């Protein structure tokens, strides 16, 4: 009888340890990755030739591309030397694709809603780091990714 009780206690301990590790993994997945290396940002400022901005909001159907070096540098300047604020509850508001001569170099998911303020940097499909977005960058993305006040209509139509 004592062997059964001992075995039962061991099983309970094993199951409780597994549940604890699951919750700690879940909280790690819901937080921002560590701060991206400033060396990567410096590399991007030297090598990126164009960027694509894409809305990920359902009510905003917009994208924009820049190949002007000043515009590229402007968007890169939004990345601050600080870990991003990301609590896992905010949906991505947008995505920035950084291109080097037409080839994808890095991506960054843009978060600025709720308690989030972060670029989550992606290389080869893997999250590699985060950085906080400057207040100027937040304003830029809020203006760029805002829904239209009224739906767009065909300008060739005449009112009835």
VEXDOVEX-765669 format. One line per field, with one value per residue: residue in one letter; chain; x, y, z of N, C-alpha, C in turn. Coordinates in Angstrom, 2 decimals. Example, Ala and Ser with C-alpha at 12.3 -4.5 7.8 and 13.67 -1.06 7.14 Angstrom:
r = (a | s) $
c = (A | A) $
n.c1 = (13.19 | 12.85) $
n.c2 = (-5.69 | -2.25) $
n.c3 = (7.80 | 7.08) $
ca.c1 = (12.30 | 13.67) $
ca.c2 = (-4.50 | -1.06) $
ca.c3 = (7.80 | 7.14) $
c.c1 = (13.20 | 12.90) $
c.c2 = (-3.30 | 0.03) $
c.c3 = (7.80 | 7.87) $
end
This chain:
r = (x | x | x | x | x | x | x | x | x | x | x | x | x | x | x | x | x | x | x | x | x | x | x | x | x | x | x | x | x | x | x | x | x | x | x | x | x | x | x | x | x | x | x | x | x | x | x | x | x | x | x | x | x | x | x | x | x | x | x | x | x | x | x | x | x | x | x | x | x | x | x | x | x | x | x | x | x | x | x | x | x | x | x | x | x | x | x | x | x | x | x | x | x | x | x | x | x | x | x | x | x | x | x | x | x | x | x | x | x | x | x | x | x | x | x | x | x | x | x | x | x | x | x | x | x | x | x | x | x | x | x | x | x | x | x | x | x | x | x | x | x | x | x | x | x | x | x | x | x | x | x | x | x | x | x | x | x | x | x | x) $
c = (A | A | A | A | A | A | A | A | A | A | A | A | A | A | A | A | A | A | A | A | A | A | A | A | A | A | A | A | A | A | A | A | A | A | A | A | A | A | A | A | A | A | A | A | A | A | A | A | A | A | A | A | A | A | A | A | A | A | A | A | A | A | A | A | A | A | A | A | A | A | A | A | A | A | A | A | A | A | A | A | A | A | A | A | A | A | A | A | A | A | A | A | A | A | A | A | A | A | A | A | A | A | A | A | A | A | A | A | A | A | A | A | A | A | A | A | A | A | A | A | A | A | A | A | A | A | A | A | A | A | A | A | A | A | A | A | A | A | A | A | A | A | A | A | A | A | A | A | A | A | A | A | A | A | A | A | A | A | A | A) $
n.c1 = (0.81 | 1.94 | 3.73 | 2.08 | 0.97 | 3.31 | 4.10 | 1.90 | 2.24 | 4.68 | 3.88 | 2.04 | 3.72 | 5.36 | 3.49 | 2.66 | 4.99 | 5.33 | 3.10 | 3.76 | 6.03 | 4.90 | 3.32 | 5.29 | 6.64 | 4.63 | 4.33 | 6.80 | 6.61 | 4.76 | 6.01 | 8.16 | 10.89 | 14.40 | 16.31 | 17.14 | 20.30 | 22.29 | 24.13 | 22.89 | 20.87 | 22.52 | 23.76 | 21.50 | 20.91 | 22.95 | 22.67 | 20.02 | 17.89 | 15.30 | 11.95 | 8.94 | 5.81 | 3.19 | -0.19 | -1.68 | -4.12 | -7.56 | -9.47 | -8.09 | -6.82 | -4.03 | -0.87 | 2.57 | 5.45 | 8.88 | 11.70 | 13.39 | 16.35 | 16.40 | 13.81 | 13.85 | 15.85 | 14.55 | 12.36 | 13.82 | 14.99 | 13.12 | 13.48 | 14.39 | 17.06 | 16.32 | 14.60 | 11.62 | 8.16 | 5.92 | 3.17 | 1.92 | -0.80 | -1.58 | -2.53 | -0.58 | -0.04 | 1.03 | 3.44 | 6.83 | 8.87 | 12.16 | 14.26 | 17.01 | 18.36 | 16.08 | 15.79 | 14.55 | 15.62 | 15.30 | 12.40 | 9.95 | 7.56 | 5.03 | 3.95 | 1.70 | -0.60 | -2.80 | -1.07 | 1.32 | 4.40 | 6.42 | 8.88 | 9.05 | 11.60 | 12.39 | 14.07 | 14.63 | 12.17 | 12.18 | 11.77 | 13.99 | 14.65 | 13.79 | 12.70 | 11.97 | 9.63 | 10.05 | 8.39 | 7.80 | 7.79 | 5.62 | 3.53 | 3.77 | 3.14 | 0.53 | -0.82 | -0.39 | -1.57 | -4.26 | -7.83 | -9.87 | -12.01 | -14.34 | -15.67 | -13.77 | -14.67 | -15.50 | -14.25 | -15.30 | -17.96 | -21.19 | -23.28 | -26.60) $
n.c2 = (-1.20 | 1.26 | 1.65 | 2.25 | 4.67 | 6.19 | 6.14 | 7.47 | 10.03 | 10.79 | 10.95 | 13.06 | 15.19 | 15.28 | 15.98 | 18.48 | 19.97 | 20.05 | 21.60 | 24.06 | 24.76 | 25.11 | 27.42 | 29.32 | 29.28 | 30.25 | 32.88 | 33.89 | 33.80 | 35.76 | 38.13 | 40.84 | 40.14 | 40.16 | 43.24 | 44.42 | 44.21 | 47.10 | 47.09 | 45.74 | 47.55 | 49.64 | 48.35 | 48.04 | 50.73 | 51.28 | 49.48 | 49.04 | 49.58 | 50.08 | 50.25 | 48.59 | 49.41 | 47.96 | 47.64 | 45.82 | 45.88 | 45.11 | 46.96 | 48.78 | 49.16 | 49.45 | 50.14 | 51.04 | 52.02 | 52.92 | 54.23 | 56.23 | 57.39 | 59.14 | 58.86 | 56.16 | 56.18 | 57.81 | 56.22 | 54.11 | 55.54 | 55.59 | 53.44 | 52.86 | 52.82 | 50.82 | 48.21 | 46.87 | 47.50 | 45.11 | 43.21 | 40.93 | 40.96 | 42.69 | 43.10 | 42.90 | 45.97 | 46.78 | 46.10 | 46.31 | 45.97 | 45.50 | 46.10 | 45.07 | 46.01 | 44.96 | 42.48 | 40.74 | 41.79 | 42.24 | 42.03 | 43.89 | 43.69 | 45.93 | 47.40 | 49.37 | 49.76 | 49.72 | 48.54 | 48.34 | 49.08 | 48.73 | 47.61 | 44.45 | 42.59 | 40.63 | 37.97 | 35.82 | 34.56 | 34.24 | 35.62 | 37.99 | 40.09 | 43.16 | 46.57 | 49.70 | 52.05 | 55.34 | 58.36 | 60.05 | 58.16 | 56.56 | 58.42 | 58.75 | 56.13 | 55.86 | 57.84 | 56.93 | 54.40 | 54.75 | 54.32 | 55.15 | 57.98 | 57.98 | 55.67 | 54.92 | 55.99 | 55.42 | 57.81 | 58.36 | 57.98 | 59.48 | 61.42 | 60.31) $
n.c3 = (0.00 | 0.73 | -1.34 | -3.51 | -2.67 | -2.51 | -5.23 | -6.34 | -5.18 | -6.36 | -9.05 | -8.91 | -8.21 | -10.47 | -12.50 | -11.55 | -11.81 | -14.60 | -15.38 | -14.25 | -15.74 | -18.23 | -17.89 | -17.38 | -19.81 | -21.45 | -20.50 | -21.22 | -23.98 | -24.34 | -23.84 | -24.80 | -26.98 | -26.09 | -26.17 | -29.39 | -30.97 | -31.26 | -33.26 | -35.34 | -36.08 | -36.92 | -39.08 | -40.73 | -41.31 | -43.05 | -45.15 | -46.07 | -48.78 | -49.50 | -48.13 | -47.14 | -45.91 | -44.20 | -43.38 | -40.75 | -39.69 | -39.66 | -40.49 | -41.96 | -45.00 | -46.31 | -47.76 | -48.19 | -49.99 | -49.72 | -51.32 | -51.17 | -49.81 | -47.55 | -46.48 | -45.79 | -43.80 | -41.99 | -41.08 | -39.94 | -37.89 | -35.89 | -34.20 | -30.98 | -28.55 | -26.63 | -24.92 | -26.33 | -25.40 | -24.69 | -24.08 | -24.91 | -25.34 | -27.27 | -30.65 | -33.67 | -35.24 | -37.63 | -40.23 | -41.09 | -43.82 | -44.51 | -47.12 | -49.12 | -51.95 | -53.23 | -52.01 | -49.19 | -46.10 | -43.26 | -41.13 | -39.32 | -36.85 | -35.96 | -33.04 | -31.32 | -29.95 | -27.06 | -24.24 | -25.50 | -27.15 | -29.52 | -31.86 | -33.10 | -34.08 | -36.92 | -38.43 | -41.05 | -40.49 | -37.72 | -34.48 | -33.34 | -31.70 | -29.95 | -30.01 | -28.56 | -29.86 | -30.95 | -29.71 | -31.90 | -33.93 | -33.15 | -33.51 | -36.30 | -37.26 | -36.22 | -37.67 | -40.29 | -40.24 | -39.70 | -39.80 | -42.65 | -42.60 | -44.09 | -46.46 | -49.40 | -52.65 | -56.08 | -58.19 | -60.64 | -60.59 | -60.58 | -58.45 | -57.66) $
ca.c1 = (0.00 | 2.78 | 4.32 | 1.08 | 0.90 | 4.56 | 4.01 | 0.90 | 2.85 | 5.66 | 3.15 | 1.48 | 4.82 | 5.77 | 2.48 | 2.64 | 6.17 | 5.07 | 2.17 | 4.49 | 6.91 | 4.06 | 2.91 | 6.44 | 6.88 | 3.58 | 4.62 | 7.96 | 6.14 | 3.93 | 6.79 | 9.03 | 12.24 | 15.43 | 16.58 | 17.95 | 21.64 | 22.43 | 24.92 | 21.95 | 20.26 | 23.56 | 23.87 | 20.34 | 21.02 | 23.95 | 22.42 | 18.64 | 17.68 | 13.88 | 11.10 | 7.51 | 4.97 | 1.96 | -1.13 | -2.22 | -5.43 | -8.63 | -10.23 | -7.17 | -6.23 | -3.06 | 0.55 | 3.35 | 6.86 | 9.82 | 13.06 | 14.16 | 17.24 | 16.01 | 12.61 | 14.29 | 16.54 | 13.54 | 11.64 | 14.78 | 15.29 | 12.11 | 13.94 | 15.16 | 18.04 | 15.60 | 13.75 | 10.23 | 7.12 | 5.00 | 2.63 | 1.31 | -2.24 | -1.81 | -2.29 | 0.34 | -0.72 | 1.61 | 4.69 | 7.80 | 9.79 | 13.39 | 14.80 | 18.35 | 18.35 | 14.92 | 15.76 | 14.15 | 16.74 | 14.68 | 11.03 | 9.63 | 6.15 | 4.85 | 2.93 | 1.58 | -1.92 | -2.87 | 0.14 | 2.47 | 5.19 | 7.56 | 9.22 | 9.56 | 12.45 | 12.30 | 15.06 | 14.38 | 10.97 | 12.37 | 11.88 | 15.37 | 14.84 | 12.76 | 13.13 | 10.89 | 9.43 | 10.07 | 7.09 | 7.61 | 7.44 | 4.24 | 2.66 | 3.84 | 2.37 | -0.89 | -1.36 | -0.34 | -2.41 | -5.59 | -8.90 | -10.47 | -13.24 | -15.45 | -15.17 | -13.36 | -15.61 | -14.98 | -14.43 | -16.00 | -19.40 | -21.88 | -24.37 | -27.93) $
ca.c2 = (0.00 | 2.44 | 1.84 | 2.92 | 6.05 | 6.81 | 6.31 | 8.52 | 11.32 | 11.11 | 11.36 | 14.39 | 16.15 | 15.38 | 16.74 | 19.89 | 20.61 | 20.30 | 22.72 | 25.28 | 25.14 | 25.60 | 28.80 | 30.21 | 29.39 | 31.10 | 34.29 | 34.28 | 34.03 | 36.96 | 39.32 | 41.25 | 39.57 | 41.08 | 44.38 | 44.11 | 44.79 | 48.34 | 46.77 | 45.39 | 48.80 | 50.33 | 47.63 | 48.38 | 52.11 | 51.30 | 48.54 | 49.00 | 50.46 | 50.44 | 49.62 | 48.47 | 49.50 | 47.22 | 47.62 | 44.52 | 46.13 | 44.68 | 48.10 | 49.67 | 48.45 | 50.39 | 49.80 | 52.10 | 51.69 | 54.03 | 53.92 | 57.45 | 57.12 | 59.92 | 58.25 | 54.91 | 56.55 | 58.36 | 55.11 | 53.42 | 56.37 | 55.37 | 52.38 | 53.41 | 51.95 | 50.38 | 47.05 | 47.21 | 47.20 | 44.18 | 42.33 | 39.75 | 41.10 | 43.62 | 42.57 | 43.71 | 47.04 | 46.87 | 45.39 | 47.01 | 45.05 | 46.20 | 45.44 | 45.43 | 45.77 | 44.14 | 41.24 | 40.94 | 41.76 | 42.07 | 42.52 | 44.32 | 43.86 | 47.22 | 47.37 | 50.63 | 49.81 | 49.23 | 48.72 | 47.93 | 50.05 | 47.90 | 46.89 | 43.10 | 42.37 | 39.26 | 37.59 | 34.44 | 34.03 | 34.11 | 36.85 | 38.07 | 41.17 | 44.20 | 47.93 | 50.64 | 53.01 | 56.72 | 59.04 | 60.50 | 56.97 | 56.19 | 59.37 | 58.42 | 54.91 | 56.11 | 58.58 | 56.09 | 53.21 | 55.07 | 54.02 | 56.29 | 58.47 | 57.53 | 54.73 | 55.47 | 55.69 | 55.62 | 59.22 | 58.49 | 57.87 | 60.73 | 61.22 | 60.11) $
ca.c3 = (0.00 | 0.79 | -2.67 | -4.34 | -2.19 | -2.93 | -6.68 | -6.57 | -4.84 | -7.40 | -10.25 | -8.66 | -8.28 | -11.88 | -13.25 | -11.13 | -12.39 | -16.01 | -15.51 | -13.94 | -16.85 | -19.32 | -17.66 | -17.54 | -21.25 | -22.01 | -20.19 | -22.02 | -25.35 | -24.35 | -23.56 | -25.91 | -26.96 | -25.60 | -27.04 | -30.57 | -30.94 | -32.02 | -34.45 | -36.41 | -36.53 | -37.69 | -40.36 | -41.55 | -41.82 | -44.12 | -46.26 | -46.56 | -49.93 | -49.56 | -47.11 | -47.37 | -44.71 | -44.45 | -42.27 | -40.36 | -39.10 | -40.57 | -41.00 | -42.68 | -46.13 | -46.86 | -47.74 | -48.81 | -50.19 | -49.80 | -51.73 | -50.93 | -48.67 | -46.37 | -45.91 | -45.16 | -42.56 | -41.08 | -40.45 | -39.08 | -36.71 | -34.85 | -33.30 | -29.87 | -27.90 | -25.43 | -25.19 | -26.60 | -24.42 | -25.36 | -23.05 | -25.51 | -25.57 | -28.39 | -32.00 | -34.47 | -35.98 | -38.96 | -40.49 | -41.93 | -44.50 | -44.86 | -48.31 | -49.59 | -53.40 | -53.57 | -51.23 | -47.80 | -45.16 | -41.94 | -40.96 | -37.96 | -36.52 | -35.29 | -31.99 | -30.59 | -29.31 | -25.69 | -23.43 | -26.31 | -27.92 | -29.89 | -33.07 | -32.86 | -35.24 | -37.43 | -39.45 | -41.49 | -39.83 | -36.27 | -33.70 | -32.86 | -30.75 | -29.93 | -29.65 | -28.34 | -30.95 | -30.45 | -29.78 | -33.28 | -34.69 | -32.79 | -34.22 | -37.72 | -37.54 | -35.95 | -38.82 | -41.49 | -40.10 | -39.19 | -40.76 | -43.36 | -41.98 | -44.93 | -47.46 | -50.69 | -53.73 | -57.43 | -58.52 | -61.93 | -60.38 | -60.31 | -57.49 | -58.26) $
c.c1 = (0.86 | 3.47 | 3.35 | 0.98 | 2.15 | 4.55 | 3.03 | 1.49 | 3.89 | 4.98 | 2.57 | 2.56 | 5.26 | 4.78 | 2.47 | 3.86 | 5.95 | 4.14 | 2.88 | 5.39 | 6.11 | 3.69 | 4.09 | 6.81 | 5.88 | 3.88 | 5.84 | 7.55 | 5.33 | 4.71 | 7.69 | 10.35 | 13.22 | 15.68 | 17.48 | 19.30 | 21.67 | 23.29 | 24.01 | 21.29 | 21.27 | 23.75 | 22.72 | 20.44 | 22.01 | 23.53 | 21.01 | 18.46 | 16.21 | 13.14 | 9.67 | 6.82 | 3.63 | 1.08 | -1.57 | -3.57 | -6.50 | -9.35 | -9.35 | -6.48 | -5.26 | -1.66 | 1.29 | 4.79 | 7.68 | 11.13 | 13.95 | 15.03 | 16.86 | 14.78 | 12.95 | 14.96 | 15.56 | 12.82 | 12.58 | 15.07 | 14.27 | 12.55 | 14.83 | 16.08 | 17.48 | 14.74 | 12.31 | 9.31 | 6.06 | 4.50 | 1.90 | -0.17 | -2.56 | -1.61 | -1.29 | -0.47 | -0.22 | 2.88 | 5.56 | 8.74 | 10.98 | 14.06 | 16.18 | 18.42 | 17.26 | 14.80 | 15.42 | 15.36 | 16.24 | 13.23 | 10.92 | 8.12 | 6.06 | 3.69 | 2.89 | 0.23 | -1.83 | -1.60 | 1.41 | 3.10 | 6.45 | 7.65 | 9.63 | 10.29 | 12.47 | 13.36 | 14.83 | 13.22 | 11.07 | 12.46 | 13.27 | 15.60 | 13.71 | 13.43 | 11.88 | 10.83 | 9.36 | 8.67 | 6.79 | 7.20 | 6.02 | 3.27 | 2.62 | 2.97 | 0.88 | -1.53 | -1.42 | -1.36 | -3.79 | -6.65 | -9.39 | -11.75 | -14.47 | -14.88 | -14.80 | -14.38 | -14.93 | -15.28 | -15.15 | -17.50 | -19.99 | -23.00 | -25.71 | -28.93) $
c.c2 = (1.27 | 2.71 | 2.58 | 4.39 | 6.82 | 7.10 | 7.43 | 9.90 | 11.74 | 11.60 | 12.77 | 15.47 | 16.36 | 16.21 | 18.20 | 20.63 | 20.93 | 21.48 | 24.03 | 25.71 | 25.63 | 27.05 | 29.75 | 30.35 | 30.33 | 32.57 | 34.76 | 34.57 | 35.31 | 38.22 | 39.63 | 40.50 | 40.60 | 42.18 | 43.95 | 44.83 | 46.07 | 48.13 | 46.42 | 46.64 | 49.59 | 49.68 | 48.00 | 49.79 | 52.21 | 50.50 | 48.56 | 50.03 | 50.84 | 49.73 | 49.58 | 48.55 | 48.87 | 47.27 | 46.18 | 44.66 | 45.76 | 45.86 | 49.11 | 48.87 | 49.40 | 49.78 | 50.92 | 51.61 | 52.96 | 53.51 | 55.15 | 57.22 | 57.89 | 59.33 | 56.94 | 55.21 | 57.09 | 57.24 | 54.32 | 54.21 | 56.19 | 54.32 | 52.97 | 52.35 | 51.49 | 49.18 | 47.50 | 46.84 | 46.37 | 43.21 | 41.11 | 39.87 | 41.98 | 42.91 | 43.47 | 44.72 | 47.12 | 46.06 | 46.27 | 45.96 | 45.87 | 45.42 | 45.98 | 45.02 | 44.78 | 42.84 | 41.57 | 40.76 | 41.45 | 42.51 | 43.04 | 44.41 | 45.14 | 47.09 | 48.73 | 50.77 | 49.29 | 49.56 | 48.40 | 49.12 | 49.31 | 47.63 | 45.50 | 42.71 | 40.89 | 39.07 | 36.11 | 33.79 | 33.88 | 35.48 | 36.90 | 39.19 | 42.18 | 45.54 | 48.78 | 51.59 | 54.41 | 57.33 | 59.54 | 59.32 | 56.51 | 57.11 | 59.05 | 57.20 | 55.10 | 56.87 | 57.72 | 54.95 | 53.52 | 54.75 | 55.30 | 56.69 | 58.04 | 56.60 | 55.44 | 55.07 | 55.94 | 57.05 | 59.42 | 58.39 | 59.25 | 60.46 | 61.10 | 61.07) $
c.c3 = (0.00 | -0.55 | -3.59 | -3.95 | -2.64 | -4.43 | -7.04 | -6.28 | -5.88 | -8.67 | -10.08 | -8.76 | -9.72 | -12.68 | -12.83 | -11.66 | -13.85 | -16.20 | -15.23 | -15.08 | -18.03 | -19.11 | -17.79 | -19.01 | -21.89 | -21.72 | -20.96 | -23.45 | -25.46 | -23.99 | -24.75 | -25.82 | -26.41 | -26.62 | -28.20 | -30.45 | -31.79 | -33.26 | -35.62 | -36.96 | -37.37 | -39.05 | -41.28 | -42.11 | -42.97 | -45.34 | -46.83 | -47.67 | -50.10 | -48.43 | -47.61 | -46.03 | -45.04 | -43.21 | -42.01 | -39.68 | -40.12 | -41.21 | -41.74 | -43.77 | -46.83 | -46.78 | -48.47 | -48.92 | -50.28 | -50.34 | -51.65 | -49.69 | -47.40 | -45.69 | -45.19 | -43.82 | -41.52 | -40.34 | -39.54 | -37.81 | -35.60 | -33.83 | -32.23 | -29.26 | -26.55 | -25.82 | -25.38 | -25.46 | -25.12 | -24.31 | -23.61 | -25.79 | -26.78 | -29.72 | -32.72 | -35.27 | -37.42 | -39.06 | -41.39 | -42.50 | -44.96 | -45.99 | -48.65 | -51.06 | -53.79 | -52.80 | -49.78 | -46.89 | -43.75 | -42.06 | -39.54 | -37.82 | -35.69 | -34.31 | -31.31 | -29.90 | -27.87 | -24.91 | -24.20 | -27.04 | -28.33 | -31.37 | -32.57 | -34.14 | -35.62 | -38.52 | -39.77 | -40.74 | -38.33 | -35.61 | -33.08 | -31.85 | -30.83 | -29.68 | -29.48 | -29.53 | -30.34 | -30.51 | -31.20 | -34.17 | -34.41 | -33.52 | -35.72 | -38.03 | -37.26 | -37.11 | -40.07 | -41.42 | -39.54 | -40.25 | -41.43 | -42.66 | -42.78 | -45.99 | -48.75 | -51.74 | -55.06 | -57.84 | -59.85 | -61.77 | -60.10 | -59.32 | -58.20 | -57.70) $
end
